[in-house]
Amino acid sequence: MLRALVVVSATTMVLEAQVAATLPHTVLVRMPAPVQSALAAVDPTTGVVSPLPTFASANLPPLALAQDPFDGALLVALDGGSGGSLVVRLVPNGGAYAEFVLGSYPAPVVALAVAGDQLLVGLGGPGGGVFAQPRRGGSGAMLLPQPNLAALHVSSPSTVTLAWHGVAGTGSASAGTATVDLATATAVWGPFAFPPTATAITGVVDLPTAVPRQLLAFADGSYALFTGILSQPPVPVATTPPLPNGGAAALRPAGATSIEGVAVGGVAFPFLYTIDAWTGQVVVRSGPLPGDPVDVAYGLSAQAHVLGFGVGCGPVPLAHGVSGLPQLGSTFAFDVVAPPQTVVFLAAGLDDFANGTLPGPLPGGCLLHVAPDVVLALVTDVLGTAVQPLAVPNLTNLLGVAVFTQWAHLSGTGFSLSAAFASRVGW
């Protein structure tokens, strides 16, 4: 049954075969009214730019973009007027996007990022900071107040690196950076301050170096390396070729361990490009982008991988595991550790959102995180384990398809549920 599930998915979520390390990148661009926000895909191998479908709130000006690494949905921040912002979730629906509002904010959104099962919303202005809410929607709260926030980078699964402007007469007269633990909201490194800059900060990438160091992008197209622990101002990085004013509208990391950033220029340099943090070498990775590029979401990995989310719940502990990787032409397996010789259920599906209905409570109060397109009953052995293999056909149009799984146990008090996994098919 699970084999059939994966094969059927090819008709509903077909992705172009890739030989690159990532699936397509996505760029958010500003266009002339009345449709002021548009999306474009950039092929990571050829650099070909393709328009993506429009969406319901595209009449609003664009602010920021992120991609949900679990299910691939696009998260877009828009200017809601009167200094406020709207954040929406765009879910592919045939040849269009279904739009779901995740939240409204009283300040401009300067950055979006997903950290674990949280959506981090970077808010600018004197009362800015990092607002955290569930990535699929729900109530949240200010996690890290930081006046004049300019950019953020989820620098590890448990930390976020912030950069902010220095603005006289506000809570942050100096510019600076800090790396903050998301669980405790306390600084791991910093804060490190430097004098206010003449041009706005448009991006930050925390580099994978032994000494904390960030690559900073600025609105005038310049870049700098900042090593706050040395108590020195940012050191300019001369780009080759030189970039024009407006040539660094947004900067994102080009992979978790990369010393490159991926960036987009604005209308003055409407391309997606990578920049080497040490040499300043700029390599254009796309054809000309439409309109005025605002932000970029680096493509999801094309390598087979598995991500866990949610938490176990209920009186019966269930430990969800995955053996192997969902590679084309291979077999991997979902397993569970539960009470010995008992019936458990594996729910598997192609969605962890289901038009806004997930996560949703089951009898007993635990949250179901996956669409139960297929539910299999298994019996654990004397050691309390059960295993369900899944063969992945060697079909390149399955690249990028994700299968979501969660184990359940039913007792007189309701369902106990495991954490969930997203298993993305890849090379």
C-alpha positions as CSV (number, residue, x, y, z in Angstrom):
1,M,0.0,0.0,0.0
2,L,2.8,2.4,0.8
3,R,4.5,1.6,-2.5
4,A,1.2,2.6,-4.2
5,L,1.1,5.8,-2.2
6,V,4.5,7.0,-3.6
7,V,3.6,6.0,-7.2
8,V,0.3,7.9,-7.0
9,S,2.1,11.0,-5.7
10,A,3.9,11.3,-9.0
11,T,0.6,12.4,-10.6
12,T,0.0,15.1,-8.0
13,M,3.4,16.5,-7.2
14,V,5.6,16.1,-10.3
15,L,9.0,17.8,-10.0
16,E,11.6,18.2,-12.8
17,A,14.5,15.7,-12.6
18,Q,17.5,17.3,-11.0
19,V,21.2,16.6,-11.0
20,A,22.0,19.7,-8.9
21,A,22.3,19.7,-5.1
22,T,19.0,21.5,-4.7
23,L,15.5,21.7,-6.0
24,P,14.6,25.1,-7.7
25,H,15.3,28.3,-5.8
26,T,12.4,30.7,-5.4
27,V,12.5,34.5,-5.7
28,L,10.0,37.1,-4.5
29,V,9.8,40.2,-6.7
30,R,8.0,43.5,-6.6
31,M,6.0,44.3,-9.7
32,P,3.9,47.4,-10.8
33,A,0.4,47.6,-9.5
34,P,-2.2,46.1,-9.4
35,V,-0.4,42.7,-8.9
36,Q,2.5,43.9,-6.8
37,S,4.0,40.6,-5.7
38,A,5.1,37.8,-7.9
39,L,7.1,34.6,-7.5
40,A,9.7,33.0,-9.9
41,A,11.6,29.7,-9.8
42,V,15.2,29.5,-10.7
43,D,16.6,26.2,-12.0
44,P,19.7,25.4,-10.0
45,T,21.4,23.8,-12.9
46,T,20.6,26.0,-15.9
47,G,19.7,29.2,-14.2
48,V,16.5,29.4,-16.3
49,V,13.8,31.6,-14.6
50,S,10.2,30.5,-14.7
51,P,7.2,32.4,-13.4
52,L,5.2,30.7,-10.6
53,P,1.4,31.0,-10.2
54,T,0.0,34.1,-8.6
55,F,-1.9,34.1,-5.3
56,A,-4.9,35.8,-3.6
57,S,-2.9,38.6,-1.8
58,A,-0.5,39.3,-4.6
59,N,-2.0,42.8,-4.9
60,L,0.0,43.7,-1.7
61,P,3.6,44.8,-1.9
62,P,6.2,42.0,-1.1
63,L,8.4,42.0,2.0
64,A,10.0,38.6,2.7
65,L,10.1,35.0,1.7
66,A,10.9,31.6,3.2
67,Q,10.2,28.0,2.2
68,D,8.9,25.4,4.7
69,P,11.6,22.6,4.7
70,F,9.1,20.0,5.8
71,D,6.4,20.3,3.1
72,G,7.8,22.8,0.6
73,A,5.1,25.4,1.1
74,L,6.1,29.0,0.5
75,L,5.8,31.5,3.3
76,V,5.4,35.1,2.1
77,A,5.3,38.4,4.1
78,L,3.4,41.3,2.5
79,D,2.9,44.9,3.3
80,G,-0.6,45.2,4.8
81,G,-0.6,49.0,4.9
82,S,-0.4,51.4,7.8
83,G,3.0,50.0,8.8
84,G,1.6,46.5,9.3
85,S,2.3,43.2,7.6
86,L,0.5,40.0,6.6
87,V,2.2,36.5,6.5
88,V,0.6,33.9,4.2
89,R,1.2,30.2,3.5
90,L,1.1,29.2,-0.2
91,V,0.3,25.6,-0.8
92,P,0.5,24.2,-4.4
93,N,-3.0,23.2,-5.6
94,G,-2.9,22.0,-9.1
95,G,-1.6,24.8,-11.2
96,A,-2.2,27.4,-8.6
97,Y,-1.6,28.3,-4.9
98,A,-4.1,27.9,-2.1
99,E,-3.4,30.8,0.3
100,F,-3.8,30.6,4.1
101,V,-3.2,33.5,6.4
102,L,-0.8,32.7,9.2
103,G,-0.8,36.1,11.0
104,S,-1.0,39.9,10.9
105,Y,1.7,42.0,12.5
106,P,1.8,45.7,13.6
107,A,5.3,46.2,12.1
108,P,7.1,45.6,8.8
109,V,8.4,42.0,8.4
110,V,12.1,42.1,7.4
111,A,12.8,38.3,7.4
112,L,11.1,34.9,7.7
113,A,12.7,31.6,8.6
114,V,11.6,28.2,9.8
115,A,13.4,26.7,12.8
116,G,12.2,23.3,13.7
117,D,8.4,23.4,14.0
118,Q,8.5,27.2,14.5
119,L,8.1,30.0,12.0
120,L,10.3,33.0,13.0
121,V,9.0,36.3,11.9
122,G,11.5,39.1,12.0
123,L,9.9,42.5,12.7
124,G,11.6,45.8,12.1
125,G,11.3,49.2,13.6
126,P,11.9,50.5,17.1
127,G,9.6,47.8,18.6
128,G,11.0,45.0,16.5
129,G,12.3,41.6,17.2
130,V,11.7,37.9,16.5
131,F,8.1,36.7,16.8
132,A,7.7,32.9,17.0
133,Q,4.6,30.9,16.0
134,P,3.9,27.4,14.9
135,R,5.0,27.1,11.2
136,R,1.6,25.8,10.1
137,G,-0.3,28.5,11.9
138,G,-1.5,29.3,15.4
139,S,-0.9,31.7,18.2
140,G,2.7,32.9,19.0
141,A,4.6,35.5,20.9
142,M,7.6,37.8,20.8
143,L,10.6,35.5,21.4
144,L,13.5,38.0,21.1
145,P,12.8,41.7,21.3
146,Q,15.4,43.6,19.2
147,P,14.9,47.2,18.1
148,N,15.6,47.9,14.4
149,L,16.0,44.2,13.5
150,A,17.3,44.0,9.9
151,A,17.9,40.3,9.1
152,L,18.1,36.9,10.6
153,H,19.7,33.5,9.8
154,V,18.7,30.2,11.5
155,S,22.4,29.3,12.0
156,S,21.7,25.8,13.6
157,P,18.6,23.8,14.6
158,S,18.7,25.5,18.0
159,T,20.1,29.0,17.3
160,V,19.3,32.1,15.3
161,T,21.7,34.9,14.3
162,L,20.3,38.4,14.2
163,A,21.6,41.6,12.7
164,W,20.2,45.1,13.4
165,H,20.6,48.7,12.4
166,G,21.8,51.4,14.6
167,V,19.3,54.2,14.9
168,A,19.7,57.2,17.2
169,G,17.0,57.7,19.7
170,T,15.9,54.1,19.7
171,G,16.7,51.1,21.9
172,S,19.6,50.3,19.6
173,A,21.7,53.3,18.7
174,S,24.5,51.0,17.6
175,A,24.2,48.3,14.9
176,G,25.2,44.8,15.8
177,T,24.8,41.0,15.7
178,A,24.1,38.3,18.2
179,T,23.5,34.5,18.0
180,V,20.7,33.5,20.3
181,D,19.6,30.1,21.7
182,L,15.9,29.6,20.6
183,A,15.0,27.5,23.6
184,T,16.1,30.0,26.3
185,A,16.1,33.2,24.3
186,T,19.6,34.0,25.6
187,A,22.7,35.0,23.7
188,V,25.2,32.3,22.8
189,W,27.5,34.8,21.2
190,G,27.3,38.6,21.6
191,P,25.6,40.9,21.3
192,F,28.5,42.5,19.4
193,A,28.0,46.2,18.5
194,F,29.4,48.4,15.7
195,P,28.8,52.0,14.6
196,P,25.6,52.7,12.6
197,T,26.1,52.2,8.9
198,A,25.3,54.8,6.2
199,T,23.2,52.2,4.3
200,A,20.7,49.6,5.6
201,I,21.7,46.0,6.4
202,T,19.8,43.7,4.0
203,G,21.1,40.3,5.1
204,V,23.2,38.3,7.5
205,V,24.8,34.8,7.2
206,D,26.6,33.3,10.2
207,L,29.6,31.5,8.8
208,P,30.7,28.0,9.8
209,T,34.0,29.2,11.4
210,A,35.5,28.4,14.8
211,V,35.4,32.1,15.7
212,P,31.9,33.7,15.4
213,R,31.8,35.7,12.1
214,Q,29.0,37.0,9.9
215,L,28.8,38.0,6.3
216,L,26.7,41.2,6.1
217,A,24.9,42.6,3.0
218,F,24.0,46.2,2.6
219,A,21.4,48.1,0.5
220,D,24.1,49.8,-1.5
221,G,25.4,46.5,-2.9
222,S,28.3,46.2,-0.6
223,Y,29.3,43.3,1.7
224,A,31.4,43.1,4.9
225,L,32.8,40.5,7.3
226,F,32.1,41.1,11.0
227,T,34.0,39.3,13.7
228,G,32.5,40.9,16.8
229,I,34.7,39.1,19.3
230,L,37.6,41.2,17.9
231,S,35.9,44.5,18.9
232,Q,36.4,45.8,15.4
233,P,34.0,47.3,12.8
234,P,32.9,45.2,9.9
235,V,35.6,44.7,7.3
236,P,34.5,45.5,3.7
237,V,34.6,42.6,1.2
238,A,35.3,43.8,-2.3
239,T,33.1,42.0,-4.7
240,T,34.3,40.8,-8.1
241,P,32.7,42.1,-10.3
242,P,31.7,45.2,-8.3
243,L,27.9,45.4,-7.6
244,P,25.8,48.5,-8.2
245,N,23.9,50.4,-5.6
246,G,20.9,48.1,-4.8
247,G,22.8,45.0,-5.9
248,A,22.2,43.2,-2.6
249,A,18.5,43.2,-1.8
250,A,18.6,40.0,0.2
251,L,21.2,37.5,1.4
252,R,20.6,33.9,2.5
253,P,23.0,31.0,3.4
254,A,23.9,28.7,0.5
255,G,23.8,25.6,2.6
256,A,24.4,24.8,6.3
257,T,28.2,24.5,6.0
258,S,28.9,26.7,3.0
259,I,31.1,29.8,3.1
260,E,29.0,31.2,0.3
261,G,25.9,33.3,0.5
262,V,23.1,33.3,-2.1
263,A,21.7,36.7,-2.8
264,V,19.4,38.6,-5.2
265,G,20.0,42.1,-6.4
266,G,17.2,44.6,-6.8
267,V,16.1,46.2,-10.1
268,A,19.7,47.6,-10.5
269,F,21.1,44.0,-10.6
270,P,18.1,41.6,-11.1
271,F,19.9,38.3,-10.8
272,L,20.3,35.5,-8.3
273,Y,23.9,35.0,-7.5
274,T,26.3,33.5,-5.0
275,I,29.1,35.4,-3.2
276,D,32.2,33.9,-1.6
277,A,32.5,35.3,1.9
278,W,36.4,35.4,1.7
279,T,37.1,36.4,-1.8
280,G,34.0,38.4,-2.7
281,Q,33.7,36.5,-6.0
282,V,30.2,36.9,-7.4
283,V,28.8,34.2,-9.6
284,V,25.5,34.9,-11.4
285,R,23.3,31.8,-11.1
286,S,20.2,32.9,-12.9
287,G,18.9,34.7,-16.0
288,P,17.4,38.1,-15.5
289,L,14.7,38.2,-12.9
290,P,11.4,40.0,-13.5
291,G,10.5,43.2,-11.7
292,D,12.4,44.3,-8.5
293,P,13.7,41.2,-6.6
294,V,13.0,41.5,-2.9
295,D,14.0,38.1,-1.3
296,V,15.1,34.6,-2.1
297,A,14.5,31.1,-0.7
298,Y,17.3,28.7,-1.4
299,G,16.1,25.5,-2.9
300,L,15.4,22.5,-0.7
301,S,18.0,19.8,-0.8
302,A,17.7,17.3,-3.7
303,Q,19.5,14.7,-1.6
304,A,17.2,12.1,0.1
305,H,16.7,13.2,3.7
306,V,14.4,12.8,6.7
307,L,13.2,15.6,9.1
308,G,11.4,15.0,12.3
309,F,8.8,17.3,13.8
310,G,6.1,17.4,16.5
311,V,6.4,15.6,19.8
312,G,5.2,12.3,21.2
313,C,2.0,12.5,23.2
314,G,-0.2,10.3,25.3
315,P,0.1,7.6,28.0
316,V,1.7,5.0,25.7
317,P,5.2,6.1,24.6
318,L,5.9,5.6,20.9
319,A,9.4,6.2,19.5
320,H,9.3,6.8,15.7
321,G,12.4,5.9,13.7
322,V,13.5,5.8,10.1
323,S,16.1,3.3,8.8
324,G,17.9,4.2,5.6
325,L,17.1,7.1,3.2
326,P,14.3,7.6,0.7
327,Q,16.6,7.4,-2.3
328,L,15.4,6.6,-5.8
329,G,15.5,2.9,-6.5
330,S,16.0,1.9,-2.9
331,T,14.1,0.6,0.1
332,F,14.0,2.3,3.5
333,A,11.7,1.7,6.5
334,F,9.6,3.3,9.2
335,D,9.9,1.7,12.6
336,V,8.5,2.2,16.1
337,V,9.4,1.2,19.6
338,A,6.2,0.6,21.6
339,P,4.9,-1.9,24.2
340,P,5.6,-5.5,23.2
341,Q,3.0,-7.5,21.2
342,T,0.5,-4.7,20.9
343,V,-1.3,-3.3,17.9
344,V,0.1,0.0,16.5
345,F,-1.0,2.1,13.5
346,L,1.2,3.8,10.9
347,A,-0.5,6.8,9.3
348,A,1.2,7.9,6.1
349,G,0.3,10.7,3.7
350,L,1.5,13.3,1.3
351,D,0.6,16.3,3.4
352,D,1.2,17.7,6.9
353,F,-1.2,20.6,6.5
354,A,-4.3,19.3,4.6
355,N,-5.9,22.7,3.9
356,G,-5.3,24.0,7.3
357,T,-6.7,21.0,9.2
358,L,-3.4,19.7,10.5
359,P,-2.1,19.4,13.1
360,G,-5.5,18.3,14.5
361,P,-6.5,16.6,17.7
362,L,-7.6,13.0,17.9
363,P,-9.7,11.4,20.8
364,G,-7.5,11.8,23.8
365,G,-6.2,15.2,22.8
366,C,-2.9,14.3,21.0
367,L,-2.2,16.0,17.7
368,L,-2.2,14.2,14.4
369,H,0.5,15.8,12.2
370,V,0.1,13.9,8.9
371,A,-2.7,13.3,6.4
372,P,-3.8,9.7,6.9
373,D,-3.9,8.8,3.2
374,V,-2.9,5.3,4.2
375,V,-3.3,3.7,7.7
376,L,-1.6,0.3,8.3
377,A,-2.1,-1.9,11.4
378,L,1.0,-3.7,12.7
379,V,1.8,-5.8,15.8
380,T,5.0,-5.1,17.7
381,D,7.3,-8.1,18.4
382,V,8.4,-9.3,21.9
383,L,10.9,-6.5,22.0
384,G,8.2,-3.9,21.2
385,T,9.3,-3.0,17.7
386,A,7.4,-2.9,14.4
387,V,8.8,-2.1,11.0
388,Q,7.2,-1.1,7.7
389,P,9.5,-1.0,4.6
390,L,8.8,1.3,1.7
391,A,10.3,0.7,-1.8
392,V,10.9,3.9,-3.8
393,P,10.6,3.4,-7.5
394,N,13.6,4.6,-9.6
395,L,11.5,7.4,-11.3
396,T,13.1,10.8,-11.4
397,N,9.7,12.6,-11.4
398,L,9.4,11.5,-7.8
399,L,12.3,13.7,-6.8
400,G,11.2,16.1,-4.1
401,V,8.1,14.2,-3.1
402,A,7.7,14.0,0.7
403,V,6.0,11.2,2.6
404,F,4.8,12.1,6.1
405,T,4.5,9.4,8.8
406,Q,3.3,9.1,12.4
407,W,2.6,6.1,14.6
408,A,-0.4,5.7,16.8
409,H,-1.7,3.5,19.6
410,L,-5.4,3.3,20.6
411,S,-6.4,2.5,24.2
412,G,-9.5,3.2,26.4
413,T,-8.3,6.8,27.0
414,G,-7.8,7.6,23.3
415,F,-4.8,7.8,21.0
416,S,-1.2,8.0,21.9
417,L,0.9,9.4,19.0
418,S,4.6,9.5,18.2
419,A,6.5,12.4,16.8
420,A,6.2,12.8,13.0
421,F,8.7,12.5,10.1
422,A,8.9,14.0,6.7
423,S,10.8,11.7,4.3
424,R,11.8,13.5,1.1
425,V,12.7,11.5,-2.0
426,G,16.0,12.4,-3.5
427,W,19.3,11.1,-4.9
